[in-house]
Amino acid sequence: MKKMSITVSVSMQVSDFDEWKTMFDSRKSDREEAGINARAYRNVDEPNNACAIGTALSKEVFVSFFSQPVMQEALKNAGVLGPPEIKFLEEA
């Protein structure tokens, strides 16, 4: 039985959405290499709330990618103001 991917939702407060989006776009090839496909969204009611929603091969794959020091540094440099809220979802 083939393991299906999971959906991941990441929500974070940022000091400047455009700055965060530039960083997000610049990391596309890194995400693809890790088997992660994601799109960026801005919260309509909270312009400084950045969201990324996508798929990963597994929770472990996503956590491994997101926990890398280079990724944490990129988030910090992009103006992320605190720990993101991450939700792992599977289709019901």
PyMOL commands that place a pseudoatom at each C-alpha (Angstrom):
pseudoatom trace, name=CA, resn=MET, resi=1, chain=A, elem=C, hetatm=0, pos=[0.000, 0.000, 0.000]
pseudoatom trace, name=CA, resn=LYS, resi=2, chain=A, elem=C, hetatm=0, pos=[1.461, 3.332, -1.083]
pseudoatom trace, name=CA, resn=LYS, resi=3, chain=A, elem=C, hetatm=0, pos=[1.783, 5.924, 1.661]
pseudoatom trace, name=CA, resn=MET, resi=4, chain=A, elem=C, hetatm=0, pos=[-0.081, 9.098, 0.788]
pseudoatom trace, name=CA, resn=SER, resi=5, chain=A, elem=C, hetatm=0, pos=[1.227, 12.550, 1.465]
pseudoatom trace, name=CA, resn=ILE, resi=6, chain=A, elem=C, hetatm=0, pos=[-0.027, 14.748, 4.260]
pseudoatom trace, name=CA, resn=THR, resi=7, chain=A, elem=C, hetatm=0, pos=[-1.269, 18.328, 4.095]
pseudoatom trace, name=CA, resn=VAL, resi=8, chain=A, elem=C, hetatm=0, pos=[0.588, 20.882, 6.176]
pseudoatom trace, name=CA, resn=SER, resi=9, chain=A, elem=C, hetatm=0, pos=[-0.700, 24.297, 7.256]
pseudoatom trace, name=CA, resn=VAL, resi=10, chain=A, elem=C, hetatm=0, pos=[1.791, 26.802, 8.665]
pseudoatom trace, name=CA, resn=SER, resi=11, chain=A, elem=C, hetatm=0, pos=[0.590, 30.129, 10.062]
pseudoatom trace, name=CA, resn=MET, resi=12, chain=A, elem=C, hetatm=0, pos=[2.919, 32.826, 11.400]
pseudoatom trace, name=CA, resn=GLN, resi=13, chain=A, elem=C, hetatm=0, pos=[2.992, 36.485, 12.318]
pseudoatom trace, name=CA, resn=VAL, resi=14, chain=A, elem=C, hetatm=0, pos=[5.468, 38.494, 10.253]
pseudoatom trace, name=CA, resn=SER, resi=15, chain=A, elem=C, hetatm=0, pos=[6.711, 42.057, 10.461]
pseudoatom trace, name=CA, resn=ASP, resi=16, chain=A, elem=C, hetatm=0, pos=[6.406, 42.528, 6.675]
pseudoatom trace, name=CA, resn=PHE, resi=17, chain=A, elem=C, hetatm=0, pos=[4.448, 40.129, 4.479]
pseudoatom trace, name=CA, resn=ASP, resi=18, chain=A, elem=C, hetatm=0, pos=[6.270, 41.067, 1.271]
pseudoatom trace, name=CA, resn=GLU, resi=19, chain=A, elem=C, hetatm=0, pos=[9.648, 40.406, 2.885]
pseudoatom trace, name=CA, resn=TRP, resi=20, chain=A, elem=C, hetatm=0, pos=[8.438, 37.006, 4.089]
pseudoatom trace, name=CA, resn=LYS, resi=21, chain=A, elem=C, hetatm=0, pos=[6.957, 36.191, 0.645]
pseudoatom trace, name=CA, resn=THR, resi=22, chain=A, elem=C, hetatm=0, pos=[10.296, 36.989, -1.025]
pseudoatom trace, name=CA, resn=MET, resi=23, chain=A, elem=C, hetatm=0, pos=[12.017, 34.493, 1.285]
pseudoatom trace, name=CA, resn=PHE, resi=24, chain=A, elem=C, hetatm=0, pos=[9.264, 31.907, 0.719]
pseudoatom trace, name=CA, resn=ASP, resi=25, chain=A, elem=C, hetatm=0, pos=[9.580, 32.187, -3.057]
pseudoatom trace, name=CA, resn=SER, resi=26, chain=A, elem=C, hetatm=0, pos=[13.379, 31.943, -2.911]
pseudoatom trace, name=CA, resn=ARG, resi=27, chain=A, elem=C, hetatm=0, pos=[13.197, 28.573, -1.103]
pseudoatom trace, name=CA, resn=LYS, resi=28, chain=A, elem=C, hetatm=0, pos=[10.976, 26.821, -3.675]
pseudoatom trace, name=CA, resn=SER, resi=29, chain=A, elem=C, hetatm=0, pos=[13.722, 24.543, -5.032]
pseudoatom trace, name=CA, resn=ASP, resi=30, chain=A, elem=C, hetatm=0, pos=[14.735, 23.573, -1.469]
pseudoatom trace, name=CA, resn=ARG, resi=31, chain=A, elem=C, hetatm=0, pos=[11.130, 22.605, -0.708]
pseudoatom trace, name=CA, resn=GLU, resi=32, chain=A, elem=C, hetatm=0, pos=[10.819, 20.623, -3.934]
pseudoatom trace, name=CA, resn=GLU, resi=33, chain=A, elem=C, hetatm=0, pos=[14.069, 18.744, -3.202]
pseudoatom trace, name=CA, resn=ALA, resi=34, chain=A, elem=C, hetatm=0, pos=[12.596, 17.735, 0.167]
pseudoatom trace, name=CA, resn=GLY, resi=35, chain=A, elem=C, hetatm=0, pos=[9.345, 16.556, -1.446]
pseudoatom trace, name=CA, resn=ILE, resi=36, chain=A, elem=C, hetatm=0, pos=[7.354, 19.525, -0.143]
pseudoatom trace, name=CA, resn=ASN, resi=37, chain=A, elem=C, hetatm=0, pos=[4.936, 21.433, -2.366]
pseudoatom trace, name=CA, resn=ALA, resi=38, chain=A, elem=C, hetatm=0, pos=[3.484, 24.610, -0.834]
pseudoatom trace, name=CA, resn=ARG, resi=39, chain=A, elem=C, hetatm=0, pos=[1.797, 27.887, -1.714]
pseudoatom trace, name=CA, resn=ALA, resi=40, chain=A, elem=C, hetatm=0, pos=[1.830, 31.149, 0.215]
pseudoatom trace, name=CA, resn=TYR, resi=41, chain=A, elem=C, hetatm=0, pos=[-1.272, 32.976, 1.433]
pseudoatom trace, name=CA, resn=ARG, resi=42, chain=A, elem=C, hetatm=0, pos=[-1.953, 36.239, 3.238]
pseudoatom trace, name=CA, resn=ASN, resi=43, chain=A, elem=C, hetatm=0, pos=[-4.719, 36.338, 5.848]
pseudoatom trace, name=CA, resn=VAL, resi=44, chain=A, elem=C, hetatm=0, pos=[-7.342, 38.785, 4.530]
pseudoatom trace, name=CA, resn=ASP, resi=45, chain=A, elem=C, hetatm=0, pos=[-8.270, 39.954, 8.041]
pseudoatom trace, name=CA, resn=GLU, resi=46, chain=A, elem=C, hetatm=0, pos=[-4.688, 40.069, 9.382]
pseudoatom trace, name=CA, resn=PRO, resi=47, chain=A, elem=C, hetatm=0, pos=[-2.269, 41.350, 6.695]
pseudoatom trace, name=CA, resn=ASN, resi=48, chain=A, elem=C, hetatm=0, pos=[0.786, 40.432, 8.800]
pseudoatom trace, name=CA, resn=ASN, resi=49, chain=A, elem=C, hetatm=0, pos=[-0.349, 36.813, 9.152]
pseudoatom trace, name=CA, resn=ALA, resi=50, chain=A, elem=C, hetatm=0, pos=[1.468, 34.722, 6.551]
pseudoatom trace, name=CA, resn=CYS, resi=51, chain=A, elem=C, hetatm=0, pos=[0.295, 31.205, 5.795]
pseudoatom trace, name=CA, resn=ALA, resi=52, chain=A, elem=C, hetatm=0, pos=[1.785, 28.404, 3.770]
pseudoatom trace, name=CA, resn=ILE, resi=53, chain=A, elem=C, hetatm=0, pos=[-0.343, 25.425, 2.852]
pseudoatom trace, name=CA, resn=GLY, resi=54, chain=A, elem=C, hetatm=0, pos=[0.934, 22.421, 1.000]
pseudoatom trace, name=CA, resn=THR, resi=55, chain=A, elem=C, hetatm=0, pos=[1.830, 18.772, 1.025]
pseudoatom trace, name=CA, resn=ALA, resi=56, chain=A, elem=C, hetatm=0, pos=[4.774, 16.759, 2.300]
pseudoatom trace, name=CA, resn=LEU, resi=57, chain=A, elem=C, hetatm=0, pos=[5.624, 13.083, 1.978]
pseudoatom trace, name=CA, resn=SER, resi=58, chain=A, elem=C, hetatm=0, pos=[5.232, 12.698, 5.755]
pseudoatom trace, name=CA, resn=LYS, resi=59, chain=A, elem=C, hetatm=0, pos=[5.177, 14.665, 8.990]
pseudoatom trace, name=CA, resn=GLU, resi=60, chain=A, elem=C, hetatm=0, pos=[8.768, 13.567, 9.612]
pseudoatom trace, name=CA, resn=VAL, resi=61, chain=A, elem=C, hetatm=0, pos=[9.923, 14.884, 6.220]
pseudoatom trace, name=CA, resn=PHE, resi=62, chain=A, elem=C, hetatm=0, pos=[8.356, 18.274, 6.915]
pseudoatom trace, name=CA, resn=VAL, resi=63, chain=A, elem=C, hetatm=0, pos=[9.704, 18.538, 10.476]
pseudoatom trace, name=CA, resn=SER, resi=64, chain=A, elem=C, hetatm=0, pos=[13.187, 17.589, 9.289]
pseudoatom trace, name=CA, resn=PHE, resi=65, chain=A, elem=C, hetatm=0, pos=[13.095, 20.267, 6.565]
pseudoatom trace, name=CA, resn=PHE, resi=66, chain=A, elem=C, hetatm=0, pos=[11.532, 22.981, 8.733]
pseudoatom trace, name=CA, resn=SER, resi=67, chain=A, elem=C, hetatm=0, pos=[13.917, 22.332, 11.650]
pseudoatom trace, name=CA, resn=GLN, resi=68, chain=A, elem=C, hetatm=0, pos=[17.102, 22.830, 9.629]
pseudoatom trace, name=CA, resn=PRO, resi=69, chain=A, elem=C, hetatm=0, pos=[19.242, 25.683, 11.009]
pseudoatom trace, name=CA, resn=VAL, resi=70, chain=A, elem=C, hetatm=0, pos=[19.332, 27.307, 7.554]
pseudoatom trace, name=CA, resn=MET, resi=71, chain=A, elem=C, hetatm=0, pos=[15.517, 27.302, 7.455]
pseudoatom trace, name=CA, resn=GLN, resi=72, chain=A, elem=C, hetatm=0, pos=[15.201, 28.713, 10.968]
pseudoatom trace, name=CA, resn=GLU, resi=73, chain=A, elem=C, hetatm=0, pos=[17.679, 31.463, 10.065]
pseudoatom trace, name=CA, resn=ALA, resi=74, chain=A, elem=C, hetatm=0, pos=[15.737, 32.255, 6.867]
pseudoatom trace, name=CA, resn=LEU, resi=75, chain=A, elem=C, hetatm=0, pos=[12.493, 32.586, 8.853]
pseudoatom trace, name=CA, resn=LYS, resi=76, chain=A, elem=C, hetatm=0, pos=[14.148, 34.872, 11.388]
pseudoatom trace, name=CA, resn=ASN, resi=77, chain=A, elem=C, hetatm=0, pos=[15.693, 37.021, 8.650]
pseudoatom trace, name=CA, resn=ALA, resi=78, chain=A, elem=C, hetatm=0, pos=[12.319, 37.243, 6.879]
pseudoatom trace, name=CA, resn=GLY, resi=79, chain=A, elem=C, hetatm=0, pos=[10.710, 38.875, 9.912]
pseudoatom trace, name=CA, resn=VAL, resi=80, chain=A, elem=C, hetatm=0, pos=[8.823, 35.948, 11.440]
pseudoatom trace, name=CA, resn=LEU, resi=81, chain=A, elem=C, hetatm=0, pos=[7.863, 37.231, 14.898]
pseudoatom trace, name=CA, resn=GLY, resi=82, chain=A, elem=C, hetatm=0, pos=[7.483, 34.014, 16.855]
pseudoatom trace, name=CA, resn=PRO, resi=83, chain=A, elem=C, hetatm=0, pos=[6.979, 30.290, 16.629]
pseudoatom trace, name=CA, resn=PRO, resi=84, chain=A, elem=C, hetatm=0, pos=[4.629, 29.359, 13.777]
pseudoatom trace, name=CA, resn=GLU, resi=85, chain=A, elem=C, hetatm=0, pos=[1.449, 27.379, 14.296]
pseudoatom trace, name=CA, resn=ILE, resi=86, chain=A, elem=C, hetatm=0, pos=[1.831, 24.147, 12.338]
pseudoatom trace, name=CA, resn=LYS, resi=87, chain=A, elem=C, hetatm=0, pos=[-1.001, 21.702, 11.655]
pseudoatom trace, name=CA, resn=PHE, resi=88, chain=A, elem=C, hetatm=0, pos=[-0.602, 18.313, 10.007]
pseudoatom trace, name=CA, resn=LEU, resi=89, chain=A, elem=C, hetatm=0, pos=[-3.753, 17.157, 8.236]
pseudoatom trace, name=CA, resn=GLU, resi=90, chain=A, elem=C, hetatm=0, pos=[-4.791, 13.947, 6.555]
pseudoatom trace, name=CA, resn=GLU, resi=91, chain=A, elem=C, hetatm=0, pos=[-7.714, 13.558, 4.219]
pseudoatom trace, name=CA, resn=ALA, resi=92, chain=A, elem=C, hetatm=0, pos=[-10.731, 11.989, 5.893]
for i in range(1, 92): cmd.bond("trace and resi %d" % i, "trace and resi %d" % (i + 1))
show_as sticks, trace
zoom trace
